[in-house]
């Protein structure tokens, strides 16, 4: 709900999706007064959103939890309008294997090469990836931000 709360004042509508019933309930409680936010329970690999309806997809610190990230990115592509954008924030490769048992991480981060390939395979172009500057007080792995655009259909 944190990202939705930050974005909501700047857009007409937010569709927030989470696979955890507990997280959906917490987000609904947190976002109760924000009428432009709709919270849905669903999986990244099968988003409960109609084809071609969103202008932007934000995938913030969730891709490392997803068993099939390439499939999840293809789903983001499916729900975006032609020319729509995706913004991803996630972890760079790290060796903290304890995150898999303690926090349910499936992946120990992603390299730039991997994310670029997955985005392009999912139908995105204009991929741009940057490392986020690490805060000295941060204890977690380094992060990256990736942006890309859904390819326009031929003749559009």
C-alpha positions as CSV (number, residue, x, y, z in Angstrom):
1,X,0.0,0.0,0.0
2,X,2.9,2.4,0.5
3,X,3.6,2.9,-3.2
4,X,-0.1,3.3,-4.0
5,X,-0.4,5.9,-1.2
6,X,2.5,7.9,-2.7
7,X,1.2,7.7,-6.3
8,X,-2.5,8.2,-5.7
9,X,-2.5,12.0,-5.3
10,X,-0.9,12.3,-8.8
11,X,-3.1,10.1,-10.9
12,X,-6.8,9.5,-11.7
13,X,-6.7,5.8,-10.7
14,X,-4.5,3.2,-9.1
15,X,-5.0,-0.5,-9.3
16,X,-2.9,-2.2,-6.6
17,X,-2.4,-6.0,-6.7
18,X,-1.0,-8.3,-4.1
19,X,-1.0,-12.1,-3.8
20,X,-1.4,-12.1,0.0
21,X,-4.9,-11.8,1.5
22,X,-3.3,-10.3,4.6
23,X,-1.4,-7.7,2.6
24,X,-4.6,-6.8,0.6
25,X,-6.5,-6.3,3.8
26,X,-3.7,-4.1,5.3
27,X,-3.6,-2.1,2.1
28,X,-7.3,-1.6,2.0
29,X,-7.2,-0.4,5.6
30,X,-4.3,2.0,4.9
31,X,-5.8,3.4,1.7
32,X,-9.4,3.6,3.0
33,X,-9.8,7.3,2.3
34,X,-8.2,7.3,-1.2
35,X,-11.1,6.7,-3.5
36,X,-9.0,6.5,-6.6
37,X,-7.2,3.4,-5.3
38,X,-8.6,-0.1,-6.0
39,X,-6.9,-3.0,-4.2
40,X,-7.2,-6.5,-5.7
41,X,-5.9,-9.8,-4.7
42,X,-4.0,-11.6,-7.5
43,X,-0.8,-13.1,-8.7
44,X,1.9,-11.3,-10.7
45,X,1.8,-14.1,-13.3
46,X,-2.0,-13.7,-13.8
47,X,-2.9,-10.1,-13.0
48,X,-6.6,-9.4,-12.3
49,X,-6.6,-6.5,-14.8
50,X,-8.1,-6.3,-18.3
51,X,-5.8,-6.1,-21.3
52,X,-4.5,-2.7,-22.4
53,X,-6.0,-0.7,-19.6
54,X,-3.0,0.8,-17.7
55,X,-0.7,3.7,-18.6
56,X,2.0,2.7,-16.2
57,X,2.9,-0.5,-14.3
58,X,5.0,-0.2,-11.1
59,X,6.7,-3.4,-9.9
60,X,8.3,-2.4,-6.6
61,X,10.4,-4.9,-4.7
62,X,8.2,-7.9,-5.7
63,X,9.9,-9.5,-8.7
64,X,12.3,-11.4,-6.4
65,X,9.3,-13.1,-4.9
66,X,7.9,-14.3,-8.2
67,X,8.7,-17.9,-9.4
68,X,8.5,-16.8,-13.1
69,X,9.7,-13.2,-13.4
70,X,9.6,-13.3,-17.2
71,X,5.9,-14.4,-17.1
72,X,5.1,-11.6,-14.6
73,X,6.7,-9.0,-16.9
74,X,4.7,-10.4,-19.9
75,X,1.6,-9.9,-17.7
76,X,2.5,-6.3,-17.0
77,X,3.0,-5.9,-20.8
78,X,-0.5,-7.4,-21.4
79,X,-2.3,-4.9,-19.1
80,X,-0.5,-1.8,-20.4
81,X,-1.8,0.3,-23.2
82,X,0.4,0.6,-26.3
83,X,3.3,2.8,-25.5
84,X,2.7,2.3,-21.7
85,X,5.6,2.3,-19.3
86,X,6.8,-0.1,-16.7
87,X,8.9,0.9,-13.7
88,X,10.7,-1.8,-11.7
89,X,12.6,-1.4,-8.5
90,X,14.3,-4.5,-7.2
91,X,17.5,-6.0,-5.9
92,X,20.8,-6.4,-7.7
93,X,22.4,-9.8,-7.3
94,X,23.5,-10.6,-3.8
95,X,24.5,-13.6,-1.7
96,X,22.0,-13.4,1.2
97,X,20.6,-16.9,0.9
98,X,18.9,-16.6,4.3
99,X,16.4,-14.2,2.6
100,X,15.0,-17.2,0.8
101,X,14.0,-19.0,4.0
102,X,13.4,-15.9,6.2
103,X,11.4,-13.8,3.7
104,X,10.3,-16.1,0.9
105,X,12.6,-14.7,-1.7
106,X,12.8,-16.9,-4.8
107,X,15.6,-14.9,-6.5
108,X,18.7,-13.4,-5.0
109,X,18.5,-10.3,-7.1
110,X,18.7,-9.7,-10.8
111,X,21.6,-8.6,-13.0
112,X,21.1,-5.8,-15.6
113,X,21.6,-8.3,-18.4
114,X,18.9,-10.6,-17.0
115,X,16.3,-7.8,-16.5
116,X,17.0,-6.3,-19.9
117,X,16.5,-9.6,-21.6
118,X,13.4,-10.4,-19.7
119,X,11.8,-7.0,-20.5
120,X,12.7,-7.3,-24.2
121,X,11.3,-10.9,-24.3
122,X,8.1,-9.6,-22.7
123,X,7.6,-7.1,-25.5
124,X,9.2,-4.0,-24.1
125,X,11.8,-1.7,-25.7
126,X,13.6,1.5,-24.6
127,X,15.0,-0.4,-21.6
128,X,16.9,1.8,-19.2
129,X,18.5,0.4,-16.0
130,X,20.2,2.4,-13.2
131,X,21.7,1.4,-9.9
132,X,20.2,3.3,-7.0
133,X,22.8,5.0,-4.7
134,X,23.0,2.9,-1.5
135,X,22.3,4.6,1.8
136,X,25.1,4.0,4.2
137,X,22.6,3.1,6.9
138,X,20.8,0.6,4.7
139,X,21.3,-3.1,5.6
140,X,19.7,-4.7,2.5
141,X,21.2,-5.4,-0.9
142,X,21.8,-2.7,-3.5
143,X,18.8,-1.8,-5.7
144,X,18.2,-1.0,-9.3
145,X,15.5,0.9,-11.1
146,X,14.5,-0.2,-14.6
147,X,12.1,1.5,-17.0
148,X,10.8,0.3,-20.4
149,X,8.0,1.0,-22.8
150,X,5.5,-1.4,-24.3
151,X,6.1,-1.7,-28.0
152,X,3.5,0.0,-30.1
153,X,1.5,-2.3,-32.4
154,X,2.5,-2.1,-36.1
155,X,0.4,0.7,-37.7
156,X,-0.2,2.5,-34.4
